[in-house]
Amino acid sequence: MDFEHDAGAELKSQLEKINKLESENARLKEVIKDNGLEDELELDCTSVEESICLNGINHIATLVESGDFSKDDVSNFNILYNVLRSIKGKAPSGNKKPKGEVKDLLALVTGAKK
């Protein structure tokens, strides 16, 4: 019984240390971003949420390039794009496009100029 108690206490202690280190890591990443040092330090300061958005946008870009995309993909792109802008501290685009503006999606995803 002592072993289980000791193991539980050790686990709790390690989880607290992990939480403290994760908080410190996040704080230091913010300091790096705030000082514009990402390129100099060659650190990946991409959050999990940002990575998910970028991966989703890249996936939709692949669908668009192959011509195999749906209306849901257009909607998902808009959501991912606005979330990514929000993560990067930019206001989500407030200008609502009328439905069916797929050419704008194509231009955004493929990098084409309007």
N, C-alpha and C positions, 0 to 999 in steps of 0.2 A: 504494500500500500504506500509506503514511503517513496518508492521509485516512481509511482504514478503521480504523486503529489509533487515530487521534485521535478519530474519531466514537465508537468503542467506549469509549474512556476517558471521553469527555464524557457518554455515556449512563450509564455506571456511576456517575459523579460525580452526575449529576442524580437517579438512582434513590436514591442514598444520601441526598441532600438531601430527596427526597420522603418517604422512610422516617422521617427525623428530624422533619420537619414534621408528618407524620401522628401520630407518637408524642407530640409536643408538643401537637398539637391535641386528642388524646384525653385527655391529662393535664389540659389547661385545661378541657375539658368536664366532667371529673370535679370540678374545683375549683368550677366554676359550679354543678353539681348539689349538691355537698356543702354549699354555702353558700345554696342555695335561690334562686338568682338567675335561673333560666330565664325567669320571667315578666317580671322587670324589664328584662332585656336583650333579650327577644324573640328568643332564639336557639332554633333547632331542635336539641335535644340528643338526638334520637332516633337510635339506632344502626340500622344496616342490618338487623340481626336483629330488632330491635323493630319496625321498619317492615314487615318480612315477616310477622311474627306479626299485627300489626294489620290489614294488608291481607287476610291469610287469614281472620281472624275476621270482618272486614267482608264478605268474599265469602260466607262461610258464612251470615252474617246475611241477606244478600240471598236466598240459597237457601231459608232457613227462612221468610222472609216470603212467598216465592212458593209455599211448600209443596213445593218440588222438591228435597228433600235425602234423603240416604241414610244408612245406618248408618256408612259410611266417613266421611261428613261429620261425624257426631257424634264419632267417634274422632279425626278430625283437629282438630276444635275443642278437644277435651280436651288434645291434645298442644300445640297452639298456645297455649292458655290457660296451661298449666303452664310452658311455656318463657317466655312473657311475664312471668309472675309471678317466675320465676327471674331473668330479666334485670333486673327492677325491684328485686331483692334480697329478695323475699318467698319464703318456702318454698312449694314446690308443694303443692297441696292433697292431703293424705294420705288423706282420707276417700274410699274407693272406693264409688261408687254401684253398685247392682246394674244389670245391663244392662237397657236398655229405659226408662231414666229420661229420656226425650226432653223431658218437660215442663221439667226443670231446664235443659236446653240452650236451649229456647225462651225461658225466663225470662231466662237470662244474655244471650243474643244480642239479644233485643228490648228488654231493659232493664225488663221487667215485674217487679213485686214479687211475691214468693211469698205 
